[in-house]
Each structure stands twice: as structure tokens, then as C-alpha cells.
Amino acid sequence: MNEVTPTEPQRAHSSAESRPGFFAAGVTHRGSVRGSNEDAFKIHRDTQFAAVADGVSGNQGGAIAARTALDALCQALADEVRRTGEPAEFDLFRAERMFRAAIEFARNRVQETGSRFGMLQMACTLAAVWFVADHAIIAHVGDSRVYRLRNSILEQLTRDHTVPEDFLRRMGSIPEGMEGQRHVITRAISAGREVVNPEFRIEPLEANDVFILCTDGLTGALADDALLHHDSRVPDRE
């Protein structure tokens, strides 16, 4: 199991995991705007699972929430796989129920941690993909995203849980002036919320599919077409 815990803001952190039919790599960096990095990612080769989380900016303990949620989520899925068998053997609907239960376990762990340290406002976003039975089960909360690159076409598979995007879902358009609230998220894994309400999507896999999981630190700086051609090579392992 690989874990990335950003502790030194000047460094880029990376890791990679491979298994027949599954290769994943990740990198995180604080960027050039903020003095700290509240992003974290997790890759678990045996479970064929990858996720990113981003601490909610301005809330105390955001970085702790991101790390806690990813640790708990990965632990819950890995324990279930060890108990029940290989992911390739799972029924998709059963696997989605397991995924939902694991996210709820992660929320409980964030709540426990927030209560212990007196940080009930700590929260994070989540974007995660679990590869099961030749499908990708995608779960997300907040404005972290999942993209798929297939046949040189990049497609965003998630829709942000933000004030403008929620309004667009309901009304079909975004009112003038609301674009300024695009960083105001409406769902999160939070120590102060009893409900997570993650959004799920199941997609069949094709050969050579590439999935990109990222936080708004990347999508806020790069448009989708720039993301497709951006040099995203993982730095040498430190």
C-alpha cells in the first residue's frame, strides 16, 4: 500500500503501483499560490483502487481530513477484499454497496478525528475509482474530478458539487454572477455533517483506458484541453 502525506510544501510527492492490467501513479505539490498542501492521494495495487482528496480550504484540519478519509477508505475496501475475494469476482451492485459503506466508514473516522482534536469543521473532497470486474466504479464528493482518456478523447466523468454546478443541474443554466462561487462546494466528507451523499457512476473498461483523478488545484489552473496535453510525468521517486 502506498500513502502520500504532504508534509513539506516545497517538495513534489509521487508514487506508482503496478499489477497485471493495472498501473497507477500519482504526484502532489502545493503549487505556487498557497503556502501549504492539503491534497493527498492513495493507490492500492491489490485492491485496484486509487483516490485523491483535498482538504476544504479555510477549514481547520483540512489536510488531516484528507489523509484520514483516504486511509480509512482504503482500509475498509482492502479489508473487505481480503474477507470476500478478488474484486474481479464481485457483482457490480454489491461492489457499489461496499464502496458506499467504505465511504461512510471514512466519514465516521473523520468525525471521530475531528471530535478528538476539537476540529469539527474539518472536511475534504474525494474522487475515487475502484476497478471491479472489467468496470470502473467512480465515486466523488465535492469538486475533485475523474477524467477518462479513451482513443485520444478526454472526458470528464464527474460533475462538481458546487453552488453553480448544482444550480445548473436544477435549472439548466448558471445565473450571471454565480460563477464567482465555483469554489463553494455543497458536498464534502466532513466531521460536522452526518451525511456524505457521494455520487456514483459505473463505466465499462476498454483496452488502454486512462483515468485521471485530480483536485481543483489542477483543474483550476488548466482547462480540459490543456490538461490533455500537459506534461504530467511523475517525478523520479524520492
C-alpha positions in Angstrom: 0.0 0.0 0.0 1.3 3.4 -0.8 0.4 6.6 1.0 1.3 10.1 0.3 1.2 12.6 3.1 2.3 16.1 2.0 4.4 17.4 4.9 7.0 19.6 3.1 5.3 22.1 0.8 8.3 22.7 -1.4 8.6 19.1 -2.5 6.6 17.1 -5.0 5.5 13.7 -3.7 4.9 10.8 -6.1 4.4 7.1 -6.1 3.5 4.3 -8.5 2.0 0.9 -8.3 1.5 -1.8 -10.9 -0.2 -5.1 -11.3 -1.1 -7.1 -14.5 -3.7 -5.0 -16.1 -3.4 -2.2 -13.6 -0.8 0.6 -13.4 -1.3 3.8 -11.3 1.0 6.7 -10.5 0.4 9.9 -8.6 2.0 13.2 -7.7 1.1 16.1 -5.5 2.6 19.6 -4.9 1.5 22.7 -3.1 1.8 24.8 -6.3 2.8 28.4 -6.5 -0.1 30.1 -4.7 -0.6 28.6 -1.3 1.9 28.0 1.5 0.6 24.6 2.3 -0.6 21.5 0.5 -3.9 19.9 1.7 -4.1 17.4 -1.1 -3.4 13.7 -0.7 -3.7 10.6 -2.8 -3.8 6.8 -2.2 -3.1 3.9 -4.5 -3.7 0.3 -3.5 -2.4 -2.2 -6.0 -4.0 -5.4 -4.7 -7.5 -3.8 -4.4 -7.1 -2.0 -7.7 -8.1 1.3 -6.2 -7.0 4.9 -6.4 -8.3 8.1 -4.9 -7.5 11.7 -4.3 -8.8 14.0 -1.6 -8.4 17.8 -1.0 -8.9 19.5 2.4 -11.5 22.2 2.3 -9.7 25.5 2.1 -10.1 27.7 5.1 -11.4 25.0 7.4 -9.2 24.0 10.2 -7.7 20.5 9.8 -8.4 20.1 6.0 -5.1 18.3 5.4 -5.8 15.9 8.3 -9.3 15.3 7.0 -8.0 14.4 3.5 -5.4 11.9 4.9 -7.8 10.4 7.4 -10.5 9.9 4.8 -8.2 8.2 2.4 -6.6 6.0 5.0 -10.0 4.8 6.3 -11.5 4.3 2.8 -8.6 2.3 1.6 -8.5 0.2 4.8 -12.2 -0.6 4.6 -12.0 -1.7 0.9 -8.9 -3.7 1.5 -10.4 -5.5 4.5 -13.5 -6.3 2.5 -11.5 -7.7 -0.4 -9.4 -9.9 1.9 -12.5 -11.2 3.5 -14.6 -11.9 0.4 -12.2 -12.5 -2.5 -10.8 -10.8 -5.6 -12.6 -7.7 -7.0 -12.8 -9.4 -10.4 -15.3 -11.8 -8.8 -17.6 -9.2 -7.4 -21.1 -8.4 -8.6 -21.1 -4.7 -9.6 -24.1 -3.7 -7.5 -22.7 -5.5 -4.5 -19.3 -3.8 -5.0 -21.0 -0.4 -5.2 -22.7 -1.1 -1.8 -19.3 -2.0 -0.4 -17.9 1.2 -1.8 -20.7 3.3 -0.2 -20.1 1.6 3.1 -16.4 2.3 2.9 -17.0 6.0 2.3 -19.4 6.1 5.2 -16.6 4.4 7.3 -14.3 7.1 6.2 -16.7 9.8 7.2 -17.1 8.3 10.6 -13.3 8.2 11.0 -13.1 11.9 10.0 -15.8 12.7 12.5 -14.0 10.8 15.3 -10.7 12.5 14.5 -12.4 16.0 14.4 -14.1 15.4 17.7 -10.8 14.2 19.3 -8.9 17.2 18.2 -11.7 19.8 18.5 -11.8 20.4 14.7 -15.4 19.8 13.9 -15.2 21.9 10.7 -12.5 19.8 9.1 -13.6 18.4 5.8 -12.3 17.2 2.4 -13.4 16.4 -1.1 -13.0 13.0 -2.7 -12.6 11.4 -6.1 -12.0 7.7 -6.2 -12.0 4.8 -8.7 -12.3 1.1 -7.9 -11.7 -1.3 -10.8 -14.0 -4.2 -10.4 -15.0 -7.0 -12.9 -13.8 -5.1 -16.0 -15.6 -1.9 -14.9 -14.6 1.3 -13.1 -16.8 2.3 -10.2 -16.4 6.0 -9.7 -17.3 7.9 -6.6 -16.9 11.6 -5.8 -17.8 14.3 -3.4 -17.1 18.0 -3.9 -15.0 19.4 -6.7 -12.3 16.8 -7.1 -12.7 15.2 -10.5 -12.3 12.0 -12.5 -11.5 12.1 -16.2 -11.1 9.2 -18.7 -8.8 9.3 -21.7 -10.0 6.9 -24.4 -9.0 6.9 -28.1 -7.3 10.3 -27.6 -10.6 11.8 -26.3 -10.6 13.2 -22.7 -14.0 13.1 -21.0 -14.9 14.4 -17.6 -16.8 11.7 -15.8 -17.8 13.7 -12.7 -19.7 16.9 -12.2 -18.6 19.2 -9.4 -20.7 19.6 -6.3 -20.5 23.3 -6.2 -23.1 26.1 -6.0 -23.0 27.0 -9.7 -23.0 23.3 -10.9 -25.9 22.4 -8.6 -27.9 25.3 -9.9 -27.0 24.2 -13.5 -28.3 20.7 -12.7 -31.6 22.0 -11.4 -32.3 25.0 -13.7 -30.2 24.3 -16.9 -28.1 27.4 -16.7 -25.9 29.4 -14.3 -27.2 32.9 -13.4 -24.9 35.8 -14.1 -22.6 36.5 -11.2 -22.8 33.0 -9.8 -19.6 31.8 -11.5 -17.7 33.6 -8.7 -19.0 30.9 -6.3 -17.5 28.0 -8.3 -15.2 27.1 -5.4 -18.1 26.9 -2.9 -18.7 23.2 -2.5 -22.0 21.7 -1.5 -20.9 18.2 -0.5 -17.9 17.0 1.5 -16.6 14.4 3.8 -17.0 16.4 6.9 -16.6 16.0 10.7 -19.6 18.2 11.1 -22.0 16.5 8.7 -23.9 13.3 9.3 -24.5 12.7 5.5 -21.9 12.4 2.8 -24.2 11.7 -0.2 -21.4 10.6 -2.7 -22.2 10.4 -6.4 -21.5 7.1 -8.2 -21.0 6.1 -11.8 -20.1 2.7 -13.3 -18.3 2.6 -16.6 -17.2 -0.5 -18.6 -13.5 -0.6 -19.3 -11.8 -0.8 -22.6 -8.2 -1.6 -23.5 -5.8 1.3 -22.9 -8.3 3.4 -20.9 -6.5 6.0 -18.8 -8.2 7.6 -15.8 -7.1 10.9 -14.3 -8.0 11.8 -10.8 -7.3 15.3 -9.7 -8.2 18.1 -7.3 -9.2 21.7 -8.2 -5.6 22.7 -7.7 -5.0 21.3 -11.2 -8.4 21.9 -12.9 -8.5 25.4 -11.6 -5.2 26.1 -13.3 -5.7 24.1 -16.6 -8.6 23.9 -19.0 -9.5 20.4 -20.1 -7.7 20.7 -23.5 -4.6 21.9 -21.7 -4.9 19.0 -19.2 -4.9 16.5 -22.1 -1.6 17.9 -23.4 0.0 18.9 -20.1 3.3 17.3 -19.2 2.2 15.2 -16.2 5.1 12.8 -15.9 5.7 11.6 -12.4 8.9 12.8 -10.9 11.6 10.3 -10.0 10.8 8.6 -6.8 12.5 10.2 -3.8 
